[in-house]
Amino acid sequence: MAPGSHRWDDPMRVPTDAETVACELPAGSTLFFRGDTLHAGGANTTADRRRRALSTGICAGWLRPVENSYTNVPIAAAAKLSRRAQELLGYALYDASSIGGGYLGYHDMGDPMKLFSQEP
């Protein structure tokens, strides 16, 4: 991980080796960090065991999760609604890029509105 990288002006900046640290933790330990801090997972070197991880997040957007789980109204039914109703149901991205943030409300890592333009 690159501690302090969440404060960098350039979000595409690649850290030098000197700016990164390895975070090796004993079993049962927890590491908390901001989601905009550059980080990566190392290889699972155990042959017979899976490595578990839990990622949670609270994002003002306004207070929506990064992955949109609200699109529970069937697409066929939601397609008949107004755009505003679709947005309120979660079929829209929240764009905070103008204030230094990003997009929230993805569906399969894309804009949920694309669901209405797909062929059945």
Secondary structure as UniProt FT lines:
FT   TURN            3..4
FT   HELIX           5..7
FT   TURN            11..12
FT   HELIX           17..19
FT   TURN            27..28
FT   TURN            35..36
FT   TURN            60..63
FT   HELIX           75..78
FT   TURN            79..80
FT   HELIX           83..89
FT   STRAND          94..95
FT   HELIX           97..99
FT   STRAND          103..104
FT   STRAND          106..107
FT   TURN            108..109
FT   HELIX           112..117
//
